Amino acid sequence: MDLANTTQSWTYPTNIHFGCGLSSNLAHYCEEAEFHRPMIITDQKLIENSIITPCIDSLCNSKISFNIFTDFEENPTDKSVMEGLTVFQKNKNDGLVAIGGGSAIDLAKSVAFMDGQSQPIFNFEDRFDWWKKANKEKIRRVIAIPTTAGTGSEVGRAAVIKDTQDLKKKIIFHPQMMPFIAILDAKLTIGLPAHLTAATGVDALVHNLEALCSTRYHPIADGVAIEGLRLIKNNIEKAFQNGNDLNARCAMLVGSTMGAIAFQKGLGGVHALSHPIGSLFNSHHGLTNAVLLPYVIEYNLPEIHEPLSLVSKYLNLNSEKPKAIISWLLKLRDSLQIPHKLSSLGVNSTHIPALTKMALNDQAAATNPRILNETAITSIYKSSINGILEL
């Protein structure tokens, strides 16, 4: 199918508008969201590289008043949220437009959420029913426009925010944090460097795969996840090798969005072990996931034979044996020039105790298909630091 020349709208339940060039209609979508004075949260580099020019031009031509906020980290913190909120309230903005990767979108969702709250942000961490403490009537709307095919945050009901006090990444959750509109315009991903195309692409792959293997029962998410994996498997290397391949970019963007839709079922050990590394080393989330992935799958193998056999068959991996997935992933990582060991990210054995303590308390650990205790997590970290896989 010629995705580069396809335009579609879906609801899952976010209003998703898919099509190359749709970002140049941002003013129209602002009107749909009833924005009169939006704040744009985006990365300064996207402005400098003119990637978001179509979005800005659309607002300027329609004479919609807006301001831009770019002062945040790759892994946004509670400090960034409060700084963004201060600017939002000072300018009397009435909505958020997030243009960028997961960091920009998560930050925008957090600012939109916190505008109506009187409690600190981490009082709404994704634990038990803490989200019910929020004032849902005052959560602002968000329009999300991803420029990477990775996190799928444009359809997610949560945001990952780093706590500046204990340096832990924490998931802030509320059903109404889900963006009101998502615009999937693959033209905005054309300028993404090859190494980021690889890292974010594997992040999307992990979302789909971990969701499929999650302990929760959600057959709808399973169906979304397995088709998301097929789209990524067939297109990630094409997008990596030729960044101008719009069809591949379109498929990756859809596969990324599908991963985030699927992981409402839950994630697992890859994310549980990755979050602490991102917190302490400020490593790229997708790259960290990509390095950890085969080690966590190997640990989980006794409990995931059925979903992995299904994936192997659906992806035509020439073998329905679960270990065929690991073999495929190792070859894929090599072709994407992703390192094999965590030591390549600066992690060594002295860091294991601190990382293990943080991973044990990560929300993603709860839905891992095999119990993640201190011994198991320590073992996985050791294997991934030293590059040991027993295939």
N, C-alpha and C positions, 0 to 999 in steps of 0.2 A: 504494500500500500504506500502511496506517495504521501507521507505524513507532512512533508514540507509545504504541501499545497492543500492541506486539510484544515478546516476550521470546525470545531465542535464545542458545545457547552454541555457540562455534566453537573450533577448535584449529588454529593456523597458525604455529608450534606452541604459542605461548602459549595458555593457557586463557582465552578471551575470553567474558565474560558481558555480553550486550547487553540493555538494557531500562531504561525509566524507573523510578526508585525503587529499583534494585538496590543502591545504595550504603547503604541502610538495613539491608542484610543483611551488613555488613562483618564482624561477629563470626563469621558462618558461614564466610566465605571465609578468615578468619584460622585457623579450625579446620582448614579444608581444606589450608592452607599449613603447618599445625603450628606456628603462632605462639602462644606463651603470654605473651610480654612484648614486643610490637612497639614500635618507635619510629615515630612519624608525622612525616613531613617535609612541611610545607605552608607556604603564604604566610600571614602574619599577617592580611592583609586578608580572606582567606577565613574566618578565625575571627571577625573583627569583624563581617563581613556575614552571619554565620550560615549561610553556604553549605554548610559541611561539618558542620553540626549533626547531620544524620541519621547520618553516619558515627560521630561521637563518641558519640551516644546509643546506637548499636548496641553499641559496646564497653562502655560503662558499664552498660547493662542486662544484659549477659552477664558482667559482673564480670571482664573481661579487663584486666589491668594494662597501662598504656601511658604513654608520655611523648611530648611534642611538641617538635619542633625547627623553629624558624622563622628562625634567624639566618643568612640567605644573601642573595646579590645576585640581580638579574634575570638576569645572566649569571654562573652560579656559577664559583668559582675553586678552585684546589687548596687554598687556605687554608680555604674553606668546607667542603671535603671532609674535611680533617683535623679541623676543629672538630666537625663532625657525627660523625665516627668516634670522637672522644674522648668525646662524650656517649653515644654508642651503647654503647661498651665500659664506661664508668663505670656505666651503668644495667643492664648485663648483659642488653641486649636480644637477642632471638633472630631478629628479622626486621624488614623495613622496609615501611611503608605510605606510599606517595607520593600526595598529593592536591594537584593543581594543574596548572600548565602544564608545559612542557618543562623549565624550570629546576628545579622541585621533583623531577620524576621523574628527570632526569639526575643530580641530586645524590644521590638515594636509591640509584640503581643504582651510583653510584660508591662510596658508603659501604659498601653491601653487598659490593661487589667487594673493596675495600681491607681489609676486616676480616680477610681471610685472607692478606694479602700482606706480605712483608718488604721489598720494593723500593719506591722512590718511584713515585707514580702515573704520571708521564710516561714511565716505562720500559715502559709498556704502551700507548703511543700506537699508533694503527692504521697501522703501517708494517711491511712485510714480514710475518714471523711472530712479532712481538714478543709477541703474546698467549699464545704457547705457554710463555712464561717464568712464567706465573701458576700459583699453587696453586689449581687448579680445585675441589679437594675442600672448600675452606673458604669458597667464595663463598656469601653469604647469599641467601635468597629475598626477592623484592620483590612486593608487591601494588601495582599502579599504577591510580590512578583519575584520569583526565584531567578538568580543568575547562575546558579550551579545546579547540577542534577545529583543531589546527595541526601540532604537531611529530610526533605519532604515537609519541612516545617510549615509550608503554606497551607497544609490541611490538618495540622496537628492541634491537639487540645492542650498542649503543654509547652513549656519553655525550659531550657537548661540554663541556669544562672549560677555563676560561681560566687560562693560566699567569701567575702574578703576577710572574715574573721578566722574561719577554720580552713580556708582554701579548698573546700569541697565543692564539687559541682552538685547542684541540687535541682530536682525537677519540680517546677511550679505548675500546678494543674488546676484547670477549671473547664468544664464543658464549653463555656462561652468564650474561652480564649481562642477557639478555632476562628481563623480569619473569615470575614464575611464574603470576600471574593478572592480567588486565586487566579492569576493570569499566567498561563504557561506559554511563554514566547521564546522558542528555542534560539531565535536570533540573538538574544541577550547572552546566550552561553557560548557563542562563537569565539569570543576573545579569551575564554578560559584556557590557561596554559595546560599543556599535556599532563604534567605531574598532578595538577589539581583535578583535571578530568578523571584521572585514574583514581585518586584518593576519594573524591566525592562519589564516584561511580561505585566503588567497592562498598562505601558506606551505605548506599542505596541497596546494594546486593545483600549486605548484612541485615538491614531492616527487614527485608522480605524473608530471608532465610531464618532468622531468629524468630520472627513472628510465626512462621509455619511450624517451628519446633517448640513453641511455647506450650506450657502445661495447660493453658486455658482452652476451653472449648468454644470455638468461634469459626464454624465452617465457611461463613461469608468471607472472613479475613483470610482463611486458607486459600480460597479460590483466587482472591486478589493477589496474594503473595506469590503463588506459583506462576501466574501469568506475568507478574512483575519480574520474576527471576528470568523467565524466557526472554523478555524484552531486553533486559540487561545483558544476558549471556550472548545474545545475537548482535549487540550493538556497542558494547563498551570498548572493545578493541578497535572498532571502526572509528569511534569518536576520538580515541586516544591517538591513533595513527594519522587521522585527517580531521582536524578540528573544524574544518569548513563543511563537513558532511552533515547537512541539515537534517536529513532523514534519521541519521544515527543520533544526532543531538535531540531531535524530537522524541524518539523512542526512549532515550535515557531520561529525559525530563518526565515523561509519563511513568516510567518504571520507578523513578524516585518518588513521585507523588503516591503511587500505589504502595510503596513500602511504608510510607507514613500512615496511609489508610489501614494497612494490614496490622501495623504494630500496636493498634489499640488492643489487640489480643495479648500484647506483652512482648518483651524482648528477652534478653538472657545474659549469659556469662561474658560474651564479647563486650557488651556495653558496661556491665558491672566492673570488669577489669580495666576497661579503657578509660572510663571517667576519672579514676584517681590519677592516671598518668597524665591526662590532659590538665588536671588541676595542678599537679606539682611540677610538670615540665612544660606546660603550655603547648603541648604537641597538637598537631592537626588531628581533629577527631576522626575523620575518615581514614587517614593514614594509620593511626593507631589501631583502629578497628581492623584494617586490612592486614596488619602484621599479626594480630592476635587470633584472627578467625580460624585458621586450621588447627591451632592448638586447643582451642575451646571445643571445636567440633570433635576432635579426637577424644577428648575427655567425655563428651556427651554421647559418644557412639552407642554404648549399651542401651540407651533410652530412646534413640531416634532412628532406629532402623527403618521403621515404616515411612516416615516423612522423607527421609533421604532416598529411599528406594523409589518413591513416587517422583521425586525431583529428578533423579538420574534418568528415569524413563521418559519424563516429560521433556527434558532437555537433550535427549538423544546422546547420552554420554557413553554409549556402547556397552554399558554394564549397569545392571540394576543393583550392584553391590554398594552398600553405603560408602565404603572407602573410595569409590569412584569420584565422589564429590570432592574429597580432599585432594586427590590427584589432579582433578580439573582446576581446583582453586590454586594449587601450587604452580601449575603451568600458566594460569592466568596472571598470577602475581608476577611471575618472571617476565611475561610479555609486556606488562605494564610498568616494569622497572620498580617494583615495590620491594623494599628490603625484607629479608626473611626473619631477622631477629629484632627483638626489642632493644638490644644493645645499640642498634643503629640509631635509636632515638635518644640515646644517652642514659638508658635505664641499666642498672647493674644490680647484683645480688644484695648489696647493702640497702637498696631501696625497698626490698620485698616486704619487710615487716610493716612499714608505714602504708604501702600500697594495699597489702592484704587487709589491714584493719579498715581501710576506707571502702574496699570492694565488698567486704562482708555486709556493710550497712547500705550498699547501693540498692535502690528500688528495683533495678533490673534483675538483680540476683533472685528475686522471689519467684520469677516465672521461668527460670532456667530449667530445662527438662531433667537435669540430674542435680542433686543437692550440692550446693557450693558451701562447704565448710572451710575452716582455716587451712586444713591440710591440703585440700583440693586446690584452693586458690594459690597457695604457696607453690605447689607442684606445677601448676600451669604457668605461673610467672617464671619459675626456674627454667622450664622447657623453652618458653618463648624468648627468654634472654639468651639462652645457649643454642637455640635453633634445633632442638631435639624433637623429632617426630618418629614414632614407631609405626610406620606403615606396613 
